[in-house]
Structures are given as C-alpha cells and as structure tokens.
C-alpha cells in the first residue's frame, strides 16, 4: 500500500483562534475533521488537552503518526474515497462517530478539496457531533475575493492556481472561465468545472490534484444562520452554531449542490 499524506502544515489553531474571537480553549473538547497527524494539537501549547481532542482523517499514515505522538488523544481513520488523498477509499462513506460530543468542530482546508454534494452531506453530520451551544467552523476558498495573499490585484482563484503550479496562460484562461461562477473545481491543475458542469469520472487508485471554490453568497444561501468572514491567509471561514435546544445546523433544502461529488 503506498504511503498516504502526512501534513507538515501548522498554524491551524492560530487561524481558528482569530476567527472564533480568541475563545478560552482550555477545557474545551475539540473534533479536528481532517486533522491529519494532529498538527493543531501540537501548536496548542497545552491549551487543548490531548484527552479532549479527536482527529478524523482519510490518511492511514497520518492517523498512525498522530496515535504515536499523542497516545492520550483519539485518532480515527476515515476510509472515504478522495481523488487526491485516499483514491482507494469507499465512496460516500459516512464519517465515523467518535462516541462523544464536542464543544468545537474544526475543519481547516478540508472543504477546499471537496465538492458541493459532499459539503451538503458532511456539514450536517459534523454538526451532529456538537454539544448544544457548540460551534462548527470550516475554511473555504471564495474564488472571486480580492485581495488574496498574492496581492490586491489577484483573486483567490488566481492565487491558488499559481500556488499549485498552473502555467500563467492556463491560469488566465481558467480565471476567465470562472467569472460569475458560484462554485467551481480545478482538476489536475488545468481543467476547471463550474457550477453544475459534470466532472469526469475518477480513475480508481490514481491520485488527482483537486481544488474546490465556493462563493460566500453561495454558502450563506446554503447554510442560513452561518457567519462568514475573510482572513488574510486567503482562507474564508464559515461558522455554524448548534442551537441551544440541540437542533443541528439548518441546510436550505432549495440550495443546489453545484459540482458533482468527487
């Protein structure tokens, strides 16, 4: 079995600390969806107790690494198909139930790699893992937002295309194709699919680079009651509270998923 992705990225907790208004992390229980090897916990510097932390990820190697590093924490392997990070996984597999509920559910740079149908499926499921009064926060890329980290004249789509190595001429073509789109996906760095355009079937077992983008207006329509904010990192944040009465997030039944799922 080939090695799966183990992230070397840090700064996730600092990001959510800004976006959630500097909450008192100490004592809170945290579910890190797409938490990989627990890099968020590593930089918590004691603010989050490992025993109150759970990560769910599609990388077997990352889950194994997290368990070795943080034996008191919970790391759950999620064998769901993903065209980049787990191409041999099971399509549409539901996330595993951690067996407990959390004050905060976080997902950093997860829904930047998932299509609209998966967004609609997974967000209500993740919200069901919250305690009453808890909050779910996830990042996304708004393709048309300016300024991006690349500068005031570059939108987020152009910034990300440049970051993944899309040639300049192709990048300009894809940016033109994306104008006015409410959501879009970039496959293999060179092909852009917008709104309801069907994407090609995935080749089983072959990793495919895959990025997705949703406008803030699209997510606000899809999730009434969401709070959506920009961030200098280029990652927008969508925050969804679980109602004090225990009700989960509201999903607008009339909202269209847009892109087909990967």
Buried (B, 14 or more C-beta within 10 A) or exposed (E): EEEBBBBEEEEBBEBBBBBBEEBEBEEBBBBBBBBBBBBBBBBBEEBBBBEBBBBBBBBBBBBBBBBEBBEEBBBBBBEBBBBBBBBBBEEEEEBEEBEEBBBBBBBBBBBBBBBBBBBBBBBBEBBBBBBEEBBBBBBBBBBBBBBBBBEEEBBBBBBBBBEEEBEEEBBEBBBEBBEEBBBBBBBEBBEBBBBEBEBEEBEEEEBBBBBBBBBBEBBBBBBEEBBBEBEEBBBBBBBBBBBEEEEBBBBEEEBBBBBBBB
